[in-house]
């Protein structure tokens, strides 16, 4: 059992590690400044093999749709696939096939996908209707569904916006924690694109 004192020491060390990463040159894509997050302490991961995985989460400023073709894309939607606001509008314009997505019959907490030249475009169904709000539970379930598809299809690079945040109202720090919980045992690089208006 981890004592309270040891837990505080572990969290302090994790925070110092994160602070060091801000001061070192981090991984960049397309010469953009970035912040690299390392896996959270192993007590948040369900596997003793965490050190053998190569999970990495990186944030960059830029346009999600400029991500390398080697990266699959993912974003959050409602089960009605209305996609009438936020970044979902652009996904709908670029990739379309709403009837195909609806025909997959995915409910809140699941995930739909379209196979494209660049790989899979994932639609994380985090709420029932477009006007609803997601929960951390539905987000986690959707991420887990996506993880299983990614594992069986050898997807190792994923580009996402700050999923569940913005108009959906989830807190980014909590979303990052969910991403680490779901993917910390995977060989995966997630790049988060923060859109910066010109």
C-alpha positions, 0 to 999 in steps of 0.5 A: 500500500502506498503511504500518503507521504510516498504518494506526495513524494511521487507526485512531487517528482512527477511535477518536477519531471513535467517542469523540466520538460518545459525547459528542454527542447521538445518534439516538434512537428512542422517546426512548431513549438510544442509541449511534451507530456510523459506518462503519469505515475504508474499508480494511474496505470493498470499495468506493471509493464508501463516502462516498456511502452512508448506512449507519448502525448505532445501538444503543438500549435497549428491546424489539425488538418495539416497533421502528417498523413501517417496520423489518423484523426479523431474528434468528439461527436454526438450519436446523431452525427449532427456535426453543426458546430466547432471543429466537427463542421470541418470534419463533416465538410472534408470527410462527409459520409454522415449516412455511413457513420449513422449506419454504424449504429454507435451509441454514446460511449462508443466510436465510429470510423471512416477508412480514408487514404490517411488512415482511420478518421475516428468519431468518438461518440461522447453524447446522445444528441448534439445539444447534450454535454459529454461526461468523463465516463462517456469520453473514457468509454469512447477512448477505450473503444478507439484504443481497441480498434487502433490495437487491432489495426496497428494504428500508432500515430493519432492527431486530435484537437483538445477533445471534449473541451471548447463547446463541450465544456470538459476540462483539458487537464482532466481530459489529459489524465483520461488519455493517459489512463486509457493509452499509457500501456500502448505503443502510441504517439498522440499529437494534440493540435491547438488551433491558433487563429491568425 
